[in-house]
Every structure is written in C-alpha cells, then in structure tokens.
Amino acid sequence: MLFIRVTFPLFATFFLNLYNYANGQGVFVSALFLGEPNLFNTTRDDCNWKRGNERDRCPDKDIRMILFTPTQPRRRTELDVTQKDWLLNSGWESQKQNIILVHGYAGGEETPPVGVLKDAYLNHGEYNVFLVDWGALSQPPCYVAAVHNLKPVARCVAQYFSFLRYSGLPETRTTCVGHSLGAHLCGLLANYLDFRIERIIGLDPARPLIKPGFSNRLDSGDAKSVQVMHTNAGYYGEGGKIGHVDFCVNGGRKQPYCETTSNSNLCSHIWSVCYLAQSIFDSSLSQAEPCPRRCPPGPIISRRSRNQLRNSIGNTIAMGHDAPMNAIGSYCIKDFTPPFCPTNSTMFGDPRCCIDKVELENNIAAPVV
C-alpha cells in the first residue's frame, strides 16, 4: 500500500497531461480521450490490480485476444482456449503473416493507436491481426496499476500464444507489435513461453516507472529480433538503446510536426504508430542511416564506424516491417511531415495520422529537436 500512496501523484499527473492534450487535439487524439472529468475523483481502490501470482486466472475476461483477418476485416472473433479447434474454425488465414498487436496505457480495442495499425495491416491484405485488449487493467487514472499488471497480463497472453502455436500458428511468421506499455508487454511474453518469439517491434516503449534493468521491460533478449522506434525518448518513451536495432526518429525526442500542439511530448509518443503503419505499405519512405548509440543522438558517428556498418548491412536500412532481421545498432531518420497522412485521394494513409493543416505548415519549417 505504501508503494501505491507514493506513486499515485505520478500517474495522476500523467493522466492530467493526457486529458488536457486529448481535449485540444483533432480526430486522432481526441478519439484517445481518456475519460470524463469526474475521473479525477477516482480513488486508488477504484483501480484494477491483479495479484501477480498463480492465483490470477487465465483465461481472464479482462485480458482478451481478438482475431481480425484481411478477407473479413470487420469480423471480430474472440479467442476461446476451451475450444481445441478454435484456430481452424476461426477464419484464420494460414498463408498470411501474423501480428500480435498490444496497446498501451488507456488503450483498448477501439482506441486509435492500435486501431490505426489494425486497419493498416488488414487493408494491406497480408496479415492476420490478433489484437490483445487488456484495457480493463490499464484504464486512467490508474497508470501505476497498469505497470503492476504487466506481468500477470503477459503471463496470460503467453498462454494464449502457446495455445495458438500448438493449434498451428507458426511462431516464425508471427510478430508482436506493442505501443508504449504494450511494447514492454511484448517483451515480457518471453518469460512465460517455452519457444522463442521471432520478432518484436516496440513503438516508443513507455518510460514512466519503467526502470533500467527492471524485470518488466523490453530488451534485446526477448526475441530473435527486437526493433525499437524512439519518437519521444526521455519523456513518455524510453531513451536508451534497448533493442537489437533502435531507430531515432528526428532525434528521437520530439517530432517537428508536434511542436505547436498543446502537448508535443504526447503527440510525439503517439505518432510512432503512424511510422510503422507507413512502413507496411512503403518502406522506401523510412530509410535510416547509422548513428550514435542513444536517442537523442550525440556526436556524429565516426567515418570508420559508419563504413563498418555500411559494409556489414548497407548504407541505409528500412525502418519498420522491412528492417533486416539481422540489423544491429542505432539508426537515425529525419522526416519533417506526419507519416501515413494521405495527401490526396489516391495515396495510402489514414486521416487519423494527420495534424491540422495550419499546425503542419508551421511544423514543416521547424528545426529537429
């Protein structure tokens, strides 16, 4: 209980920032509206805390996995591990790639960060999406409870993943994609599986209350390939190098098109999902060069080191889904416009990834932070 009392102001402040930001933004972020004003009267006892031991039940109504397929993208099929032939009867398309998609704090099945990615994968046509909805255990203003719940949620999701694997889902064609706290949850799956995850893509993994070296965080040992995108390093997002390959977007700290928004840090943190969505359709738009080890980057990498990296893996590499599985190190990319924002009726993208035109025009000329 002492732990809860000490840390409650931290997530209360975090929620206040999110609430104020969501109130003042456009379609994408306003859809991430994190509750009504009376939630500020919520007490610690109103938060949902898992025990974090073997007494936690799985399957759990608060931890759901929902399948979406490209052939029937509007059909949602909730996993039922009591039905041994569930996967074969679910409409799952065995020839496609598979994505386990995990939201972060204040997320859920219908919230935009995972919604944008889910729709992008399904519209592309080559991905089944297994969406993990643990929103009941990560709702505002209960950020501390959400961090506490990471391990029990991961334990249960790992059981779901194992069930799917033994039902025929190939782990070698499955990627876990997580945003914010969801990135750490992807990493924690490795602690509860008897097989190795093929690839994890962490989108600006959450920083608040996630300590370096702590056991509830993503690291490079959690999968054969761990890719991390940094868009708000050092604030809402992790700042250190934690994957096999880490991408620093526009310096990794703040995104230039977010500078005039009411909360540039949260805007930057959220827009990592749009970079990944863009890479699903056109990786040529997200080419990155070798750079120093941390985000935001320090001095320019030495010519010798740059040449060594170029010789081993090439001059530039794609960020996102086409990043080489054997990529290692830190890479930097500059992109002054909002990713995955359609500019005309024929271009791919999602309007939820756009920022107000006036803000965009102001931000295009802004320096990289």
C-alpha positions as CSV (number, residue, x, y, z in Angstrom):
1,M,0.0,0.0,0.0
2,L,2.9,2.3,0.7
3,F,4.0,1.9,-2.9
4,I,0.6,3.0,-4.1
5,R,0.5,6.1,-2.0
6,V,3.9,7.2,-3.0
7,T,3.4,6.8,-6.7
8,F,-0.2,7.8,-7.2
9,P,0.6,11.5,-7.9
10,L,2.9,10.4,-10.7
11,F,0.2,8.7,-12.7
12,A,-2.4,11.4,-11.7
13,T,-0.1,14.0,-13.3
14,F,0.4,11.8,-16.3
15,F,-3.3,11.4,-16.7
16,L,-3.9,15.2,-16.3
17,N,-1.4,15.8,-19.2
18,L,-3.2,13.2,-21.4
19,Y,-6.6,14.6,-20.5
20,N,-5.6,18.2,-21.3
21,Y,-3.9,17.1,-24.5
22,A,-6.8,15.0,-25.8
23,N,-9.2,17.8,-25.1
24,G,-7.3,20.2,-27.5
25,Q,-6.4,17.9,-30.4
26,G,-8.0,16.7,-33.6
27,V,-9.6,13.4,-34.7
28,F,-6.8,11.0,-34.0
29,V,-6.0,12.1,-30.4
30,S,-9.5,13.2,-29.4
31,A,-10.5,9.6,-30.0
32,L,-8.0,8.8,-27.4
33,F,-10.0,10.9,-24.9
34,L,-9.1,9.3,-21.6
35,G,-12.2,9.6,-19.6
36,E,-14.7,12.1,-18.1
37,P,-13.6,15.0,-15.8
38,N,-15.2,13.2,-12.8
39,L,-12.4,10.5,-13.1
40,F,-10.3,12.9,-11.2
41,N,-12.3,11.8,-8.1
42,T,-11.3,8.2,-8.7
43,T,-9.6,6.7,-5.6
44,R,-6.7,4.2,-5.6
45,D,-9.2,1.5,-4.6
46,D,-11.1,2.0,-7.9
47,C,-8.1,0.7,-9.9
48,N,-7.9,-2.9,-11.1
49,W,-4.9,-4.7,-9.6
50,K,-4.0,-8.3,-10.4
51,R,-2.4,-10.4,-7.7
52,G,0.6,-11.1,-9.8
53,N,0.9,-14.7,-8.8
54,E,-0.5,-18.1,-9.7
55,R,-3.9,-17.2,-8.2
56,D,-4.6,-14.9,-11.2
57,R,-7.0,-16.8,-13.5
58,C,-6.4,-17.3,-17.2
59,P,-8.5,-17.2,-19.4
60,D,-9.5,-13.8,-18.0
61,K,-12.4,-11.7,-19.1
62,D,-10.1,-8.6,-18.6
63,I,-7.5,-10.0,-21.0
64,R,-8.9,-10.7,-24.4
65,M,-7.4,-11.7,-27.7
66,I,-9.4,-10.9,-30.8
67,L,-8.7,-12.1,-34.3
68,F,-9.2,-10.0,-37.4
69,T,-8.5,-11.3,-40.9
70,P,-7.9,-9.4,-44.2
71,T,-10.6,-11.3,-46.0
72,Q,-13.2,-10.3,-43.4
73,P,-11.7,-7.2,-41.7
74,R,-14.9,-6.2,-39.9
75,R,-15.5,-9.6,-38.3
76,R,-14.1,-9.9,-34.8
77,T,-13.5,-13.4,-33.4
78,E,-12.6,-13.6,-29.7
79,L,-10.2,-16.4,-28.7
80,D,-11.7,-19.3,-26.8
81,V,-9.0,-21.6,-25.5
82,T,-11.6,-24.1,-24.3
83,Q,-12.3,-25.0,-27.9
84,K,-9.3,-27.0,-29.2
85,D,-10.2,-26.4,-32.8
86,W,-10.8,-22.7,-32.4
87,L,-8.0,-21.6,-34.7
88,L,-9.0,-23.9,-37.5
89,N,-12.6,-22.7,-37.2
90,S,-11.9,-19.0,-36.7
91,G,-11.4,-17.9,-40.2
92,W,-7.7,-17.5,-39.6
93,E,-5.8,-17.4,-42.9
94,S,-2.9,-19.7,-42.5
95,Q,-0.9,-18.4,-45.6
96,K,-0.7,-14.9,-44.2
97,Q,1.8,-13.3,-41.7
98,N,0.5,-12.9,-38.2
99,I,0.6,-9.9,-35.9
100,I,0.0,-9.9,-32.1
101,L,-0.9,-6.2,-31.5
102,V,-0.8,-4.8,-28.0
103,H,-2.0,-1.4,-26.9
104,G,-0.5,0.7,-24.0
105,Y,-1.9,2.7,-21.1
106,A,-5.5,3.9,-21.6
107,G,-5.8,1.8,-24.7
108,G,-8.3,-0.8,-25.9
109,E,-9.8,-2.5,-28.9
110,E,-11.3,0.7,-30.3
111,T,-8.6,3.3,-29.4
112,P,-6.8,5.0,-32.3
113,P,-3.1,3.9,-31.8
114,V,-3.9,0.2,-32.2
115,G,-6.9,1.0,-34.4
116,V,-4.7,2.7,-37.0
117,L,-2.3,-0.2,-37.0
118,K,-5.0,-2.8,-37.1
119,D,-6.7,-1.2,-40.1
120,A,-3.3,-0.7,-41.8
121,Y,-2.5,-4.4,-41.5
122,L,-5.9,-5.5,-42.7
123,N,-6.0,-3.1,-45.6
124,H,-2.6,-4.3,-46.8
125,G,-4.1,-7.7,-47.1
126,E,-1.2,-10.0,-46.0
127,Y,-1.7,-10.0,-42.2
128,N,-3.9,-11.7,-39.7
129,V,-4.2,-9.5,-36.6
130,F,-4.5,-10.9,-33.1
131,L,-5.4,-7.8,-31.0
132,V,-4.7,-8.1,-27.3
133,D,-7.2,-6.0,-25.3
134,W,-6.2,-5.5,-21.7
135,G,-7.9,-2.1,-21.4
136,A,-9.8,-3.1,-18.3
137,L,-6.4,-3.4,-16.5
138,S,-4.8,-0.2,-17.9
139,Q,-7.5,2.5,-17.7
140,P,-6.8,6.0,-16.4
141,P,-6.1,7.4,-14.0
142,C,-4.5,4.0,-12.9
143,Y,-1.1,4.1,-14.6
144,V,0.7,2.5,-11.6
145,A,-1.9,-0.3,-11.7
146,A,-1.2,-0.7,-15.4
147,V,2.5,-1.1,-14.8
148,H,1.8,-3.5,-12.0
149,N,-0.4,-5.6,-14.2
150,L,2.1,-6.0,-17.0
151,K,3.5,-9.3,-15.7
152,P,0.1,-11.1,-15.0
153,V,-1.2,-9.9,-18.4
154,A,1.9,-11.1,-20.1
155,R,1.6,-14.5,-18.4
156,C,-2.0,-14.9,-19.6
157,V,-1.2,-13.7,-23.2
158,A,1.7,-16.1,-23.3
159,Q,-0.8,-18.9,-22.5
160,Y,-3.0,-17.7,-25.4
161,F,0.0,-17.5,-27.7
162,S,1.1,-21.1,-26.7
163,F,-2.4,-22.4,-27.4
164,L,-2.4,-20.8,-30.9
165,R,1.1,-22.2,-31.6
166,Y,0.1,-25.7,-30.7
167,S,-3.1,-25.2,-32.8
168,G,-1.0,-24.5,-35.9
169,L,0.1,-20.8,-35.7
170,P,3.7,-20.7,-36.8
171,E,5.8,-18.6,-34.4
172,T,8.3,-18.0,-37.2
173,R,5.7,-16.0,-39.1
174,T,4.4,-14.1,-36.1
175,T,5.5,-10.6,-34.9
176,C,4.5,-9.0,-31.6
177,V,3.9,-5.2,-32.0
178,G,3.4,-3.1,-28.9
179,H,3.0,0.6,-28.3
180,S,4.2,2.3,-25.1
181,L,3.4,-0.1,-22.2
182,G,2.4,-2.6,-24.9
183,A,6.0,-2.8,-26.1
184,H,7.1,-3.9,-22.7
185,L,4.3,-6.4,-22.6
186,C,5.5,-8.0,-25.8
187,G,8.9,-8.3,-24.2
188,L,7.6,-9.9,-21.1
189,L,5.9,-12.7,-23.1
190,A,9.4,-14.3,-23.5
191,N,9.5,-15.0,-19.7
192,Y,6.4,-17.3,-20.0
193,L,7.0,-19.1,-23.3
194,D,8.8,-22.4,-24.0
195,F,9.7,-21.2,-27.5
196,R,11.4,-18.1,-28.9
197,I,9.5,-15.2,-30.3
198,E,10.6,-14.4,-33.9
199,R,10.3,-10.6,-33.8
200,I,9.1,-7.8,-31.6
201,I,8.6,-4.2,-32.8
202,G,8.4,-1.8,-29.8
203,L,6.8,1.6,-30.6
204,D,8.3,4.2,-28.3
205,P,8.3,1.8,-25.2
206,A,7.0,3.6,-22.1
207,R,9.4,5.3,-19.8
208,P,7.4,6.4,-16.6
209,L,8.0,3.9,-13.8
210,I,9.9,1.5,-16.0
211,K,13.4,1.4,-14.5
212,P,16.5,0.4,-16.5
213,G,17.3,-3.2,-15.8
214,F,13.9,-3.7,-14.2
215,S,12.3,-7.1,-14.9
216,N,9.1,-5.6,-16.5
217,R,10.7,-4.0,-19.6
218,L,11.5,-4.9,-23.2
219,D,15.1,-5.8,-24.0
220,S,17.1,-7.4,-26.8
221,G,16.9,-10.9,-25.2
222,D,13.1,-11.2,-25.7
223,A,13.1,-12.3,-29.3
224,K,15.3,-13.3,-32.2
225,S,14.9,-9.7,-33.5
226,V,13.9,-6.7,-31.4
227,Q,13.3,-3.5,-33.2
228,V,12.5,-0.3,-31.3
229,M,11.3,3.1,-32.7
230,H,12.0,6.1,-30.5
231,T,9.8,9.2,-31.1
232,N,9.7,10.7,-27.6
233,A,12.8,9.4,-25.9
234,G,13.4,10.6,-22.4
235,Y,9.9,11.7,-21.6
236,Y,7.0,9.3,-22.3
237,G,9.3,7.0,-24.2
238,E,12.5,5.1,-23.3
239,G,15.7,6.9,-24.1
240,G,18.3,4.2,-24.0
241,K,19.2,1.6,-26.6
242,I,17.1,-1.5,-25.7
243,G,16.6,-3.5,-28.9
244,H,18.9,-5.2,-31.4
245,V,18.2,-2.2,-33.6
246,D,16.9,1.1,-32.4
247,F,15.6,3.9,-34.7
248,C,15.8,7.5,-33.5
249,V,13.2,9.5,-35.4
250,N,14.0,13.1,-35.8
251,G,16.5,12.9,-33.0
252,G,14.2,10.6,-31.1
253,R,12.9,13.2,-28.6
254,K,10.2,15.3,-30.2
255,Q,8.6,15.2,-33.6
256,P,8.8,18.6,-35.5
257,Y,5.2,18.5,-36.7
258,C,4.1,18.1,-33.0
259,E,5.9,21.3,-31.8
260,T,2.8,23.6,-31.9
261,T,0.4,21.1,-30.4
262,S,-0.7,21.5,-26.8
263,N,1.4,18.6,-25.7
264,S,4.2,18.0,-28.1
265,N,5.6,15.1,-26.0
266,L,2.4,13.1,-26.1
267,C,1.9,13.9,-29.7
268,S,5.4,12.6,-30.5
269,H,4.8,9.5,-28.3
270,I,1.6,8.5,-30.1
271,W,2.8,9.1,-33.7
272,S,5.2,6.2,-33.6
273,V,2.3,4.0,-34.6
274,C,1.9,6.0,-37.8
275,Y,5.5,5.4,-38.8
276,L,5.0,1.7,-38.5
277,A,1.8,1.9,-40.4
278,Q,3.5,3.7,-43.2
279,S,6.3,1.1,-43.4
280,I,3.7,-1.6,-44.0
281,F,2.9,-0.1,-47.4
282,D,6.2,1.7,-48.5
283,S,9.4,1.2,-46.6
284,S,11.2,3.5,-49.0
285,L,9.7,6.4,-47.1
286,S,11.6,5.4,-43.9
287,Q,15.2,4.9,-44.7
288,A,17.6,5.3,-41.8
289,E,21.4,5.8,-41.5
290,P,23.8,4.5,-38.8
291,C,24.1,7.0,-35.9
292,P,25.3,7.1,-32.2
293,R,24.1,4.6,-29.6
294,R,21.4,6.7,-27.8
295,C,18.4,8.8,-28.6
296,P,18.6,11.7,-28.8
297,P,21.8,11.3,-30.7
298,G,25.1,12.8,-29.7
299,P,28.1,13.5,-31.9
300,I,28.1,12.2,-35.5
301,I,29.3,8.6,-35.7
302,S,32.9,8.2,-36.9
303,R,33.6,7.6,-40.5
304,R,35.3,4.3,-39.7
305,S,32.3,3.1,-37.7
306,R,29.9,4.2,-40.4
307,N,31.8,2.4,-43.1
308,Q,31.9,-0.8,-41.0
309,L,28.2,-0.7,-40.6
310,R,27.7,0.1,-44.3
311,N,29.9,-2.9,-45.2
312,S,28.0,-5.3,-42.9
313,I,24.4,-4.3,-43.7
314,G,24.4,-1.5,-46.2
315,N,24.4,2.3,-46.4
316,T,20.8,2.7,-45.1
317,I,18.2,0.3,-43.9
318,A,14.4,0.4,-43.8
319,M,12.7,1.3,-40.5
320,G,9.6,-0.8,-39.7
321,H,8.4,-4.1,-41.2
322,D,11.2,-4.3,-43.9
323,A,14.0,-3.7,-41.4
324,P,16.5,-6.6,-41.8
325,M,16.1,-9.3,-39.2
326,N,19.9,-9.2,-38.6
327,A,20.1,-5.4,-38.1
328,I,22.1,-4.4,-35.1
329,G,22.8,-0.9,-33.7
330,S,21.3,2.6,-33.8
331,Y,19.9,4.3,-36.8
332,C,18.6,7.8,-37.4
333,I,16.0,9.1,-39.7
334,K,14.7,12.6,-40.5
335,D,11.1,13.1,-41.6
336,F,9.5,16.6,-41.2
337,T,6.0,15.6,-42.1
338,P,3.4,13.5,-40.3
339,P,3.8,9.9,-41.5
340,F,0.9,7.9,-43.0
341,C,-1.1,11.1,-43.6
342,P,-2.8,10.8,-47.0
343,T,-2.2,13.9,-49.2
344,N,-4.7,13.1,-51.9
345,S,-7.5,10.7,-52.6
346,T,-5.3,8.1,-54.2
347,M,-2.4,8.0,-51.7
348,F,-2.4,5.3,-49.0
349,G,-2.6,6.5,-45.4
350,D,-5.1,7.2,-42.6
351,P,-6.6,10.6,-41.8
352,R,-6.2,9.9,-38.1
353,C,-2.4,10.2,-38.7
354,C,-2.8,13.8,-39.9
355,I,-2.3,17.0,-37.9
356,D,-4.2,20.2,-38.6
357,K,-3.0,21.9,-41.8
358,V,-2.1,25.1,-40.1
359,E,-0.1,23.2,-37.5
360,L,1.5,21.1,-40.2
361,E,2.6,24.2,-42.2
362,N,4.2,25.7,-39.1
363,N,5.9,22.4,-38.2
364,I,7.4,21.7,-41.6
365,A,9.8,24.6,-41.2
366,A,10.6,23.8,-37.5
367,P,14.1,22.5,-36.6
368,V,14.6,19.0,-35.5
369,V,14.8,18.8,-31.7
